Amino acid sequence: DGSAEAGLSESENSLLQELLEADEDAENAEDERSELDGTPSETPVFRYVGRLGDQAMALAFAAQKGVDVVVEHEVVSVISLMASGALQAAAARFWAWPPAGLPAPDARRAVISMLTQSLDLLPPGNHFSAPCITALAPNMCAHAHLMQAEVQADIAAPDKPQHKQQRIVWHLDKACSALHSNTAEVVSACPSSLLLVHIHITRARLFLCSGVGAGGKKHAEQAVEELISGCRELRRACGQDGCSRPVDAPSPAWAEAGEALLKHLRSTLRELCAKGVSGDGAAGKDRWKVLYRATLQLTSSWHLVGIPELYDSYA
């Protein structure tokens, strides 16, 4: 069952089916076109989510037109958040599953255009009056910039690598600034921490891409430091720094972040070990080997929360 694979609960799956019943005619028409064209139909769950995303965008933009900006500015701000979030979700789906036959540069331009528009839709800072807006708007701004940095990082640009790196750094800095401007710490601590994990991963990828020639070892060490900072965010997600061995990740999003961290940390440490790089001082002689062995022995990516303590012991 596709909905089970997507991690939907029984109640969410029931609501999804109810919403889709209203669009049954469109679904049948699309299936008929697929049969006539001889093209395979998409996995149902992704098709369903895509249609729901289209409906969400249509509803949000329609609601924007029906509200007086002067009289109900807070309502307009909330609707703008909804529209911005719908566009960011659409951009993420488009980047993950672009239409068949669409050239990569065109897909990239479409994604960046949607993300830029989503930033334009966010209410200005002086309108962050309602608690939900104060909590969500900075995170959504950071998410849009982070996605643009990730899209840029996936682009092969051998002709102008410096310009590419500058764009990525700019977007990452804007994402961090947005998160640091968020004053609703209690409400948004978990989303902010999750975004910070991905920011650290993207920065690590940037260091590794820059690590050519003699500076390769230094950049690899900087990448490890960024990934260790990401592990510290995992620890904070447990609630307390003393929680070193949680049973499981609090959500699938955190589990995915943990898997990405573990993958990049293992590969970077392996590279340092292969190059024979040692840490500073006598205590750090076998630093990278010890850390690499520790990551290989982890039975769960969420156990990465114990790695920063081992890393600090060799500082």
Secondary structure, DSSP 8 states (H G I E B T S, - for coil): -HHHHTT--HHHHHHHHHHHHTTHHHHHHHHHHHHHHT-----HHHHHHHHHHHHHHHHHHHHHHTS-TTTTHHHHHHHHHHHHHHHHHHHHHHHHS--TT--HHHHHHHHHHHHHHHHHHS--GGGTTSHHHHHHHHHHHHHHHHHHHHHHHTS--SS-HHHHHHHHHHHHHHHHHHHHT---HHHHHHHHHHHHHHHHHHHHHHHHHH--GGGHHHHHHHHHHHHHHHHHHHHHHTSSTT----SS-SSHHHHHHHHHHHHHHHHHHHHHHHTT---STTTTTTHHHHHHHHHHT-SSGGGGGGHHHHHHHT-
